[in-house]
Amino acid sequence: MKMRVPLLLLSLLFAACAPSTPQARIQKYPEKFAALGKQEQALVEQGQIAPGMSTDAVLLAWGFPDRRFEGSSNSKMTERWDYAT
């Protein structure tokens, strides 16, 4: 009985660390994927991004960023996403 709790916690930790794939994110957000153009859909399916892609396409291809930075450039709001892995 005493071993069940640590084993459960350990298995939950491993499940939380499991990498998410583009296919898993497409299945989780099918409406976002369907709204993309054919070129963006092809890139997302390959886990690739390109300049000018929509934020939904980047999220589906690479997942949520590890860090987000907001700022401004030339009086225009900007946002930078950093991925650690």
mmCIF file as gemmi writes it, N, C-alpha and C atoms, coordinates in Angstrom:
data_model
loop_
_atom_site.group_PDB
_atom_site.id
_atom_site.type_symbol
_atom_site.label_atom_id
_atom_site.label_alt_id
_atom_site.label_comp_id
_atom_site.label_asym_id
_atom_site.label_entity_id
_atom_site.label_seq_id
_atom_site.pdbx_PDB_ins_code
_atom_site.Cartn_x
_atom_site.Cartn_y
_atom_site.Cartn_z
_atom_site.occupancy
_atom_site.B_iso_or_equiv
_atom_site.pdbx_formal_charge
_atom_site.auth_seq_id
_atom_site.auth_asym_id
_atom_site.pdbx_PDB_model_num
ATOM 1 N N . MET Axp A 1 ? 0.819 -1.195 0 1 0 ? 1 A 1
ATOM 2 C CA . MET Axp A 1 ? 0 0 0 1 0 ? 1 A 1
ATOM 3 C C . MET Axp A 1 ? 0.861 1.257 0 1 0 ? 1 A 1
ATOM 4 N N . LYS Axp A 2 ? 1.937 1.25 0.805 1 0 ? 2 A 1
ATOM 5 C CA . LYS Axp A 2 ? 2.794 2.421 0.898 1 0 ? 2 A 1
ATOM 6 C C . LYS Axp A 2 ? 3.515 2.699 -0.423 1 0 ? 2 A 1
ATOM 7 N N . MET Axp A 3 ? 3.735 1.692 -1.233 1 0 ? 3 A 1
ATOM 8 C CA . MET Axp A 3 ? 4.437 1.872 -2.504 1 0 ? 3 A 1
ATOM 9 C C . MET Axp A 3 ? 3.517 2.42 -3.59 1 0 ? 3 A 1
ATOM 10 N N . ARG Axp A 4 ? 2.229 2.295 -3.437 1 0 ? 4 A 1
ATOM 11 C CA . ARG Axp A 4 ? 1.299 2.745 -4.475 1 0 ? 4 A 1
ATOM 12 C C . ARG Axp A 4 ? 1.327 4.253 -4.684 1 0 ? 4 A 1
ATOM 13 N N . VAL Axp A 5 ? 1.381 5.005 -3.62 1 0 ? 5 A 1
ATOM 14 C CA . VAL Axp A 5 ? 1.359 6.465 -3.734 1 0 ? 5 A 1
ATOM 15 C C . VAL Axp A 5 ? 2.609 6.98 -4.46 1 0 ? 5 A 1
ATOM 16 N N . PRO Axp A 6 ? 3.822 6.568 -4.061 1 0 ? 6 A 1
ATOM 17 C CA . PRO Axp A 6 ? 4.996 7.041 -4.812 1 0 ? 6 A 1
ATOM 18 C C . PRO Axp A 6 ? 4.987 6.59 -6.274 1 0 ? 6 A 1
ATOM 19 N N . LEU Axp A 7 ? 4.529 5.378 -6.529 1 0 ? 7 A 1
ATOM 20 C CA . LEU Axp A 7 ? 4.462 4.901 -7.907 1 0 ? 7 A 1
ATOM 21 C C . LEU Axp A 7 ? 3.453 5.692 -8.723 1 0 ? 7 A 1
ATOM 22 N N . LEU Axp A 8 ? 2.338 6.031 -8.118 1 0 ? 8 A 1
ATOM 23 C CA . LEU Axp A 8 ? 1.33 6.845 -8.798 1 0 ? 8 A 1
ATOM 24 C C . LEU Axp A 8 ? 1.89 8.23 -9.107 1 0 ? 8 A 1
ATOM 25 N N . LEU Axp A 9 ? 2.549 8.836 -8.135 1 0 ? 9 A 1
ATOM 26 C CA . LEU Axp A 9 ? 3.139 10.157 -8.35 1 0 ? 9 A 1
ATOM 27 C C . LEU Axp A 9 ? 4.222 10.111 -9.428 1 0 ? 9 A 1
ATOM 28 N N . LEU Axp A 10 ? 5.021 9.08 -9.42 1 0 ? 10 A 1
ATOM 29 C CA . LEU Axp A 10 ? 6.076 8.938 -10.422 1 0 ? 10 A 1
ATOM 30 C C . LEU Axp A 10 ? 5.486 8.757 -11.818 1 0 ? 10 A 1
ATOM 31 N N . SER Axp A 11 ? 4.443 7.964 -11.936 1 0 ? 11 A 1
ATOM 32 C CA . SER Axp A 11 ? 3.818 7.768 -13.25 1 0 ? 11 A 1
ATOM 33 C C . SER Axp A 11 ? 3.146 9.054 -13.74 1 0 ? 11 A 1
ATOM 34 N N . LEU Axp A 12 ? 2.561 9.832 -12.844 1 0 ? 12 A 1
ATOM 35 C CA . LEU Axp A 12 ? 1.982 11.117 -13.235 1 0 ? 12 A 1
ATOM 36 C C . LEU Axp A 12 ? 3.067 12.091 -13.703 1 0 ? 12 A 1
ATOM 37 N N . LEU Axp A 13 ? 4.209 12.063 -13.051 1 0 ? 13 A 1
ATOM 38 C CA . LEU Axp A 13 ? 5.32 12.918 -13.448 1 0 ? 13 A 1
ATOM 39 C C . LEU Axp A 13 ? 5.796 12.556 -14.852 1 0 ? 13 A 1
ATOM 40 N N . PHE Axp A 14 ? 5.955 11.275 -15.13 1 0 ? 14 A 1
ATOM 41 C CA . PHE Axp A 14 ? 6.386 10.853 -16.463 1 0 ? 14 A 1
ATOM 42 C C . PHE Axp A 14 ? 5.355 11.211 -17.517 1 0 ? 14 A 1
ATOM 43 N N . ALA Axp A 15 ? 4.089 11.08 -17.201 1 0 ? 15 A 1
ATOM 44 C CA . ALA Axp A 15 ? 3.035 11.427 -18.159 1 0 ? 15 A 1
ATOM 45 C C . ALA Axp A 15 ? 3.046 12.92 -18.459 1 0 ? 15 A 1
ATOM 46 N N . ALA Axp A 16 ? 3.326 13.733 -17.465 1 0 ? 16 A 1
ATOM 47 C CA . ALA Axp A 16 ? 3.356 15.178 -17.668 1 0 ? 16 A 1
ATOM 48 C C . ALA Axp A 16 ? 4.562 15.594 -18.501 1 0 ? 16 A 1
ATOM 49 N N . CYS Axp A 17 ? 5.63 14.825 -18.459 1 0 ? 17 A 1
ATOM 50 C CA . CYS Axp A 17 ? 6.85 15.152 -19.202 1 0 ? 17 A 1
ATOM 51 C C . CYS Axp A 17 ? 6.865 14.574 -20.607 1 0 ? 17 A 1
ATOM 52 N N . ALA Axp A 18 ? 5.871 13.765 -20.941 1 0 ? 18 A 1
ATOM 53 C CA . ALA Axp A 18 ? 5.839 13.143 -22.267 1 0 ? 18 A 1
ATOM 54 C C . ALA Axp A 18 ? 5.722 14.216 -23.335 1 0 ? 18 A 1
ATOM 55 N N . PRO Axp A 19 ? 6.553 14.129 -24.374 1 0 ? 19 A 1
ATOM 56 C CA . PRO Axp A 19 ? 6.496 15.161 -25.42 1 0 ? 19 A 1
ATOM 57 C C . PRO Axp A 19 ? 5.187 15.085 -26.191 1 0 ? 19 A 1
ATOM 58 N N . SER Axp A 20 ? 4.674 16.236 -26.519 1 0 ? 20 A 1
ATOM 59 C CA . SER Axp A 20 ? 3.471 16.327 -27.324 1 0 ? 20 A 1
ATOM 60 C C . SER Axp A 20 ? 3.895 16.432 -28.787 1 0 ? 20 A 1
ATOM 61 N N . THR Axp A 21 ? 3.228 15.719 -29.648 1 0 ? 21 A 1
ATOM 62 C CA . THR Axp A 21 ? 3.574 15.731 -31.066 1 0 ? 21 A 1
ATOM 63 C C . THR Axp A 21 ? 2.586 16.603 -31.833 1 0 ? 21 A 1
ATOM 64 N N . PRO Axp A 22 ? 2.971 17.034 -33.04 1 0 ? 22 A 1
ATOM 65 C CA . PRO Axp A 22 ? 2.009 17.788 -33.851 1 0 ? 22 A 1
ATOM 66 C C . PRO Axp A 22 ? 0.706 17.008 -34.072 1 0 ? 22 A 1
ATOM 67 N N . GLN Axp A 23 ? 0.816 15.695 -34.28 1 0 ? 23 A 1
ATOM 68 C CA . GLN Axp A 23 ? -0.385 14.888 -34.496 1 0 ? 23 A 1
ATOM 69 C C . GLN Axp A 23 ? -1.295 14.894 -33.272 1 0 ? 23 A 1
ATOM 70 N N . ALA Axp A 24 ? -0.703 14.834 -32.087 1 0 ? 24 A 1
ATOM 71 C CA . ALA Axp A 24 ? -1.507 14.872 -30.859 1 0 ? 24 A 1
ATOM 72 C C . ALA Axp A 24 ? -2.197 16.224 -30.707 1 0 ? 24 A 1
ATOM 73 N N . ARG Axp A 25 ? -1.476 17.31 -31.045 1 0 ? 25 A 1
ATOM 74 C CA . ARG Axp A 25 ? -2.082 18.64 -30.934 1 0 ? 25 A 1
ATOM 75 C C . ARG Axp A 25 ? -3.166 18.833 -31.999 1 0 ? 25 A 1
ATOM 76 N N . ILE Axp A 26 ? -2.972 18.281 -33.194 1 0 ? 26 A 1
ATOM 77 C CA . ILE Axp A 26 ? -4.002 18.357 -34.244 1 0 ? 26 A 1
ATOM 78 C C . ILE Axp A 26 ? -5.263 17.635 -33.786 1 0 ? 26 A 1
ATOM 79 N N . GLN Axp A 27 ? -5.097 16.476 -33.164 1 0 ? 27 A 1
ATOM 80 C CA . GLN Axp A 27 ? -6.259 15.727 -32.67 1 0 ? 27 A 1
ATOM 81 C C . GLN Axp A 27 ? -6.95 16.464 -31.532 1 0 ? 27 A 1
ATOM 82 N N . LYS Axp A 28 ? -6.171 17.185 -30.723 1 0 ? 28 A 1
ATOM 83 C CA . LYS Axp A 28 ? -6.749 17.915 -29.593 1 0 ? 28 A 1
ATOM 84 C C . LYS Axp A 28 ? -7.488 19.17 -30.052 1 0 ? 28 A 1
ATOM 85 N N . TYR Axp A 29 ? -6.994 19.81 -31.136 1 0 ? 29 A 1
ATOM 86 C CA . TYR Axp A 29 ? -7.585 21.051 -31.641 1 0 ? 29 A 1
ATOM 87 C C . TYR Axp A 29 ? -7.918 20.929 -33.131 1 0 ? 29 A 1
ATOM 88 N N . PRO Axp A 30 ? -8.823 20.026 -33.504 1 0 ? 30 A 1
ATOM 89 C CA . PRO Axp A 30 ? -9.117 19.818 -34.926 1 0 ? 30 A 1
ATOM 90 C C . PRO Axp A 30 ? -9.7 21.054 -35.61 1 0 ? 30 A 1
ATOM 91 N N . GLU Axp A 31 ? -10.441 21.874 -34.869 1 0 ? 31 A 1
ATOM 92 C CA . GLU Axp A 31 ? -11.045 23.066 -35.47 1 0 ? 31 A 1
ATOM 93 C C . GLU Axp A 31 ? -9.976 24.099 -35.842 1 0 ? 31 A 1
ATOM 94 N N . LYS Axp A 32 ? -8.929 24.204 -35.034 1 0 ? 32 A 1
ATOM 95 C CA . LYS Axp A 32 ? -7.83 25.118 -35.356 1 0 ? 32 A 1
ATOM 96 C C . LYS Axp A 32 ? -7.077 24.63 -36.591 1 0 ? 32 A 1
ATOM 97 N N . PHE Axp A 33 ? -6.852 23.321 -36.677 1 0 ? 33 A 1
ATOM 98 C CA . PHE Axp A 33 ? -6.148 22.759 -37.823 1 0 ? 33 A 1
ATOM 99 C C . PHE Axp A 33 ? -6.97 22.934 -39.098 1 0 ? 33 A 1
ATOM 100 N N . ALA Axp A 34 ? -8.267 22.696 -39.014 1 0 ? 34 A 1
ATOM 101 C CA . ALA Axp A 34 ? -9.141 22.818 -40.191 1 0 ? 34 A 1
ATOM 102 C C . ALA Axp A 34 ? -9.196 24.25 -40.704 1 0 ? 34 A 1
ATOM 103 N N . ALA Axp A 35 ? -9.008 25.229 -39.83 1 0 ? 35 A 1
ATOM 104 C CA . ALA Axp A 35 ? -9.079 26.633 -40.231 1 0 ? 35 A 1
ATOM 105 C C . ALA Axp A 35 ? -7.806 27.111 -40.94 1 0 ? 35 A 1
ATOM 106 N N . LEU Axp A 36 ? -6.737 26.319 -40.907 1 0 ? 36 A 1
ATOM 107 C CA . LEU Axp A 36 ? -5.485 26.707 -41.546 1 0 ? 36 A 1
ATOM 108 C C . LEU Axp A 36 ? -5.554 26.474 -43.051 1 0 ? 36 A 1
ATOM 109 N N . GLY Axp A 37 ? -4.734 27.202 -43.785 1 0 ? 37 A 1
ATOM 110 C CA . GLY Axp A 37 ? -4.601 26.984 -45.215 1 0 ? 37 A 1
ATOM 111 C C . GLY Axp A 37 ? -3.843 25.684 -45.475 1 0 ? 37 A 1
ATOM 112 N N . LYS Axp A 38 ? -3.882 25.199 -46.685 1 0 ? 38 A 1
ATOM 113 C CA . LYS Axp A 38 ? -3.245 23.923 -47.041 1 0 ? 38 A 1
ATOM 114 C C . LYS Axp A 38 ? -1.735 23.952 -46.784 1 0 ? 38 A 1
ATOM 115 N N . GLN Axp A 39 ? -1.077 25.07 -47.09 1 0 ? 39 A 1
ATOM 116 C CA . GLN Axp A 39 ? 0.37 25.159 -46.899 1 0 ? 39 A 1
ATOM 117 C C . GLN Axp A 39 ? 0.721 25.092 -45.413 1 0 ? 39 A 1
ATOM 118 N N . GLU Axp A 40 ? -0.03 25.815 -44.584 1 0 ? 40 A 1
ATOM 119 C CA . GLU Axp A 40 ? 0.222 25.77 -43.146 1 0 ? 40 A 1
ATOM 120 C C . GLU Axp A 40 ? -0.09 24.389 -42.582 1 0 ? 40 A 1
ATOM 121 N N . GLN Axp A 41 ? -1.155 23.746 -43.069 1 0 ? 41 A 1
ATOM 122 C CA . GLN Axp A 41 ? -1.478 22.403 -42.605 1 0 ? 41 A 1
ATOM 123 C C . GLN Axp A 41 ? -0.331 21.437 -42.892 1 0 ? 41 A 1
ATOM 124 N N . ALA Axp A 42 ? 0.247 21.528 -44.085 1 0 ? 42 A 1
ATOM 125 C CA . ALA Axp A 42 ? 1.355 20.635 -44.45 1 0 ? 42 A 1
ATOM 126 C C . ALA Axp A 42 ? 2.557 20.862 -43.543 1 0 ? 42 A 1
ATOM 127 N N . LEU Axp A 43 ? 2.874 22.115 -43.251 1 0 ? 43 A 1
ATOM 128 C CA . LEU Axp A 43 ? 3.994 22.415 -42.36 1 0 ? 43 A 1
ATOM 129 C C . LEU Axp A 43 ? 3.727 21.913 -40.946 1 0 ? 43 A 1
ATOM 130 N N . VAL Axp A 44 ? 2.517 22.14 -40.458 1 0 ? 44 A 1
ATOM 131 C CA . VAL Axp A 44 ? 2.153 21.692 -39.111 1 0 ? 44 A 1
ATOM 132 C C . VAL Axp A 44 ? 2.286 20.182 -39.004 1 0 ? 44 A 1
ATOM 133 N N . GLU Axp A 45 ? 1.809 19.457 -39.986 1 0 ? 45 A 1
ATOM 134 C CA . GLU Axp A 45 ? 1.881 17.99 -39.951 1 0 ? 45 A 1
ATOM 135 C C . GLU Axp A 45 ? 3.326 17.501 -39.882 1 0 ? 45 A 1
ATOM 136 N N . GLN Axp A 46 ? 4.254 18.279 -40.423 1 0 ? 46 A 1
ATOM 137 C CA . GLN Axp A 46 ? 5.671 17.92 -40.39 1 0 ? 46 A 1
ATOM 138 C C . GLN Axp A 46 ? 6.385 18.49 -39.17 1 0 ? 46 A 1
ATOM 139 N N . GLY Axp A 47 ? 5.66 19.266 -38.342 1 0 ? 47 A 1
ATOM 140 C CA . GLY Axp A 47 ? 6.26 19.873 -37.165 1 0 ? 47 A 1
ATOM 141 C C . GLY Axp A 47 ? 7.197 21.008 -37.506 1 0 ? 47 A 1
ATOM 142 N N . GLN Axp A 48 ? 6.937 21.691 -38.625 1 0 ? 48 A 1
ATOM 143 C CA . GLN Axp A 48 ? 7.793 22.787 -39.073 1 0 ? 48 A 1
ATOM 144 C C . GLN Axp A 48 ? 7.037 24.104 -39.002 1 0 ? 48 A 1
ATOM 145 N N . ILE Axp A 49 ? 7.808 25.192 -38.891 1 0 ? 49 A 1
ATOM 146 C CA . ILE Axp A 49 ? 7.217 26.518 -38.934 1 0 ? 49 A 1
ATOM 147 C C . ILE Axp A 49 ? 7.931 27.337 -40.003 1 0 ? 49 A 1
ATOM 148 N N . ALA Axp A 50 ? 7.294 28.44 -40.415 1 0 ? 50 A 1
ATOM 149 C CA . ALA Axp A 50 ? 7.852 29.315 -41.44 1 0 ? 50 A 1
ATOM 150 C C . ALA Axp A 50 ? 7.457 30.754 -41.11 1 0 ? 50 A 1
ATOM 151 N N . PRO Axp A 51 ? 8.238 31.715 -41.598 1 0 ? 51 A 1
ATOM 152 C CA . PRO Axp A 51 ? 7.884 33.121 -41.363 1 0 ? 51 A 1
ATOM 153 C C . PRO Axp A 51 ? 6.474 33.431 -41.87 1 0 ? 51 A 1
ATOM 154 N N . GLY Axp A 52 ? 5.738 34.188 -41.084 1 0 ? 52 A 1
ATOM 155 C CA . GLY Axp A 52 ? 4.397 34.597 -41.468 1 0 ? 52 A 1
ATOM 156 C C . GLY Axp A 52 ? 3.291 33.635 -41.079 1 0 ? 52 A 1
ATOM 157 N N . MET Axp A 53 ? 3.639 32.517 -40.443 1 0 ? 53 A 1
ATOM 158 C CA . MET Axp A 53 ? 2.602 31.559 -40.029 1 0 ? 53 A 1
ATOM 159 C C . MET Axp A 53 ? 1.729 32.169 -38.938 1 0 ? 53 A 1
ATOM 160 N N . SER Axp A 54 ? 0.501 31.736 -38.883 1 0 ? 54 A 1
ATOM 161 C CA . SER Axp A 54 ? -0.413 32.186 -37.836 1 0 ? 54 A 1
ATOM 162 C C . SER Axp A 54 ? 0.017 31.601 -36.489 1 0 ? 54 A 1
ATOM 163 N N . THR Axp A 55 ? -0.426 32.237 -35.418 1 0 ? 55 A 1
ATOM 164 C CA . THR Axp A 55 ? -0.084 31.73 -34.085 1 0 ? 55 A 1
ATOM 165 C C . THR Axp A 55 ? -0.671 30.349 -33.856 1 0 ? 55 A 1
ATOM 166 N N . ASP Axp A 56 ? -1.877 30.094 -34.367 1 0 ? 56 A 1
ATOM 167 C CA . ASP Axp A 56 ? -2.468 28.765 -34.214 1 0 ? 56 A 1
ATOM 168 C C . ASP Axp A 56 ? -1.615 27.707 -34.906 1 0 ? 56 A 1
ATOM 169 N N . ALA Axp A 57 ? -1.074 28.023 -36.08 1 0 ? 57 A 1
ATOM 170 C CA . ALA Axp A 57 ? -0.243 27.071 -36.806 1 0 ? 57 A 1
ATOM 171 C C . ALA Axp A 57 ? 1.038 26.766 -36.02 1 0 ? 57 A 1
ATOM 172 N N . VAL Axp A 58 ? 1.648 27.792 -35.45 1 0 ? 58 A 1
ATOM 173 C CA . VAL Axp A 58 ? 2.87 27.591 -34.663 1 0 ? 58 A 1
ATOM 174 C C . VAL Axp A 58 ? 2.56 26.767 -33.418 1 0 ? 58 A 1
ATOM 175 N N . LEU Axp A 59 ? 1.456 27.07 -32.757 1 0 ? 59 A 1
ATOM 176 C CA . LEU Axp A 59 ? 1.068 26.296 -31.569 1 0 ? 59 A 1
ATOM 177 C C . LEU Axp A 59 ? 0.85 24.83 -31.913 1 0 ? 59 A 1
ATOM 178 N N . LEU Axp A 60 ? 0.209 24.564 -33.044 1 0 ? 60 A 1
ATOM 179 C CA . LEU Axp A 60 ? -0.025 23.181 -33.443 1 0 ? 60 A 1
ATOM 180 C C . LEU Axp A 60 ? 1.276 22.483 -33.838 1 0 ? 60 A 1
ATOM 181 N N . ALA Axp A 61 ? 2.166 23.189 -34.491 1 0 ? 61 A 1
ATOM 182 C CA . ALA Axp A 61 ? 3.418 22.585 -34.956 1 0 ? 61 A 1
ATOM 183 C C . ALA Axp A 61 ? 4.407 22.346 -33.809 1 0 ? 61 A 1
ATOM 184 N N . TRP Axp A 62 ? 4.579 23.344 -32.943 1 0 ? 62 A 1
ATOM 185 C CA . TRP Axp A 62 ? 5.612 23.269 -31.905 1 0 ? 62 A 1
ATOM 186 C C . TRP Axp A 62 ? 5.077 23.238 -30.485 1 0 ? 62 A 1
ATOM 187 N N . GLY Axp A 63 ? 3.785 23.477 -30.292 1 0 ? 63 A 1
ATOM 188 C CA . GLY Axp A 63 ? 3.227 23.49 -28.948 1 0 ? 63 A 1
ATOM 189 C C . GLY Axp A 63 ? 3.362 24.866 -28.317 1 0 ? 63 A 1
ATOM 190 N N . PHE Axp A 64 ? 3.025 24.943 -27.056 1 0 ? 64 A 1
ATOM 191 C CA . PHE Axp A 64 ? 3.087 26.217 -26.341 1 0 ? 64 A 1
ATOM 192 C C . PHE Axp A 64 ? 4.538 26.551 -26.029 1 0 ? 64 A 1
ATOM 193 N N . PRO Axp A 65 ? 4.916 27.827 -26.122 1 0 ? 65 A 1
ATOM 194 C CA . PRO Axp A 65 ? 6.307 28.212 -25.867 1 0 ? 65 A 1
ATOM 195 C C . PRO Axp A 65 ? 6.66 28.063 -24.39 1 0 ? 65 A 1
ATOM 196 N N . ASP Axp A 66 ? 7.952 27.899 -24.143 1 0 ? 66 A 1
ATOM 197 C CA . ASP Axp A 66 ? 8.43 27.837 -22.766 1 0 ? 66 A 1
ATOM 198 C C . ASP Axp A 66 ? 8.386 29.21 -22.11 1 0 ? 66 A 1
ATOM 199 N N . ARG Axp A 67 ? 8.633 30.25 -22.92 1 0 ? 67 A 1
ATOM 200 C CA . ARG Axp A 67 ? 8.582 31.632 -22.407 1 0 ? 67 A 1
ATOM 201 C C . ARG Axp A 67 ? 8.009 32.546 -23.483 1 0 ? 67 A 1
ATOM 202 N N . ARG Axp A 68 ? 7.277 33.563 -23.021 1 0 ? 68 A 1
ATOM 203 C CA . ARG Axp A 68 ? 6.728 34.59 -23.919 1 0 ? 68 A 1
ATOM 204 C C . ARG Axp A 68 ? 7.201 35.953 -23.441 1 0 ? 68 A 1
ATOM 205 N N . PHE Axp A 69 ? 7.582 36.789 -24.388 1 0 ? 69 A 1
ATOM 206 C CA . PHE Axp A 69 ? 8.006 38.146 -24.068 1 0 ? 69 A 1
ATOM 207 C C . PHE Axp A 69 ? 7.191 39.118 -24.903 1 0 ? 69 A 1
ATOM 208 N N . GLU Axp A 70 ? 6.638 40.12 -24.245 1 0 ? 70 A 1
ATOM 209 C CA . GLU Axp A 70 ? 5.885 41.151 -24.947 1 0 ? 70 A 1
ATOM 210 C C . GLU Axp A 70 ? 6.662 42.454 -24.896 1 0 ? 70 A 1
ATOM 211 N N . GLY Axp A 71 ? 6.56 43.229 -25.971 1 0 ? 71 A 1
ATOM 212 C CA . GLY Axp A 71 ? 7.259 44.509 -26.025 1 0 ? 71 A 1
ATOM 213 C C . GLY Axp A 71 ? 6.698 45.345 -27.149 1 0 ? 71 A 1
ATOM 214 N N . SER Axp A 72 ? 7.485 46.31 -27.587 1 0 ? 72 A 1
ATOM 215 C CA . SER Axp A 72 ? 7.063 47.14 -28.704 1 0 ? 72 A 1
ATOM 216 C C . SER Axp A 72 ? 8.278 47.462 -29.567 1 0 ? 72 A 1
ATOM 217 N N . SER Axp A 73 ? 8.007 47.645 -30.83 1 0 ? 73 A 1
ATOM 218 C CA . SER Axp A 73 ? 9.033 48.013 -31.79 1 0 ? 73 A 1
ATOM 219 C C . SER Axp A 73 ? 8.405 48.961 -32.795 1 0 ? 73 A 1
ATOM 220 N N . ASN Axp A 74 ? 8.994 50.14 -32.933 1 0 ? 74 A 1
ATOM 221 C CA . ASN Axp A 74 ? 8.428 51.157 -33.835 1 0 ? 74 A 1
ATOM 222 C C . ASN Axp A 74 ? 6.961 51.437 -33.507 1 0 ? 74 A 1
ATOM 223 N N . SER Axp A 75 ? 6.657 51.572 -32.237 1 0 ? 75 A 1
ATOM 224 C CA . SER Axp A 75 ? 5.308 51.859 -31.738 1 0 ? 75 A 1
ATOM 225 C C . SER Axp A 75 ? 4.303 50.762 -32.075 1 0 ? 75 A 1
ATOM 226 N N . LYS Axp A 76 ? 4.786 49.573 -32.308 1 0 ? 76 A 1
ATOM 227 C CA . LYS Axp A 76 ? 3.918 48.442 -32.626 1 0 ? 76 A 1
ATOM 228 C C . LYS Axp A 76 ? 4.178 47.337 -31.6 1 0 ? 76 A 1
ATOM 229 N N . MET Axp A 77 ? 3.099 46.771 -31.045 1 0 ? 77 A 1
ATOM 230 C CA . MET Axp A 77 ? 3.234 45.709 -30.053 1 0 ? 77 A 1
ATOM 231 C C . MET Axp A 77 ? 3.839 44.464 -30.703 1 0 ? 77 A 1
ATOM 232 N N . THR Axp A 78 ? 4.774 43.84 -29.991 1 0 ? 78 A 1
ATOM 233 C CA . THR Axp A 78 ? 5.406 42.62 -30.472 1 0 ? 78 A 1
ATOM 234 C C . THR Axp A 78 ? 5.318 41.541 -29.404 1 0 ? 78 A 1
ATOM 235 N N . GLU Axp A 79 ? 5.467 40.32 -29.834 1 0 ? 79 A 1
ATOM 236 C CA . GLU Axp A 79 ? 5.486 39.202 -28.909 1 0 ? 79 A 1
ATOM 237 C C . GLU Axp A 79 ? 6.506 38.203 -29.429 1 0 ? 79 A 1
ATOM 238 N N . ARG Axp A 80 ? 7.392 37.746 -28.54 1 0 ? 80 A 1
ATOM 239 C CA . ARG Axp A 80 ? 8.407 36.762 -28.909 1 0 ? 80 A 1
ATOM 240 C C . ARG Axp A 80 ? 8.175 35.496 -28.111 1 0 ? 80 A 1
ATOM 241 N N . TRP Axp A 81 ? 8.231 34.359 -28.789 1 0 ? 81 A 1
ATOM 242 C CA . TRP Axp A 81 ? 8.076 33.067 -28.133 1 0 ? 81 A 1
ATOM 243 C C . TRP Axp A 81 ? 9.418 32.369 -28.144 1 0 ? 81 A 1
ATOM 244 N N . ASP Axp A 82 ? 9.83 31.861 -27.004 1 0 ? 82 A 1
ATOM 245 C CA . ASP Axp A 82 ? 11.074 31.09 -26.887 1 0 ? 82 A 1
ATOM 246 C C . ASP Axp A 82 ? 10.755 29.642 -26.556 1 0 ? 82 A 1
ATOM 247 N N . TYR Axp A 83 ? 11.423 28.762 -27.273 1 0 ? 83 A 1
ATOM 248 C CA . TYR Axp A 83 ? 11.295 27.321 -27.043 1 0 ? 83 A 1
ATOM 249 C C . TYR Axp A 83 ? 12.644 26.801 -26.568 1 0 ? 83 A 1
ATOM 250 N N . ALA Axp A 84 ? 12.65 26.106 -25.457 1 0 ? 84 A 1
ATOM 251 C CA . ALA Axp A 84 ? 13.899 25.612 -24.898 1 0 ? 84 A 1
ATOM 252 C C . ALA Axp A 84 ? 14.329 24.285 -25.522 1 0 ? 84 A 1
ATOM 253 N N . THR Axp A 85 ? 13.381 23.523 -26.027 1 0 ? 85 A 1
ATOM 254 C CA . THR Axp A 85 ? 13.745 22.211 -26.589 1 0 ? 85 A 1
ATOM 255 C C . THR Axp A 85 ? 13.422 22.146 -28.057 1 0 ? 85 A 1
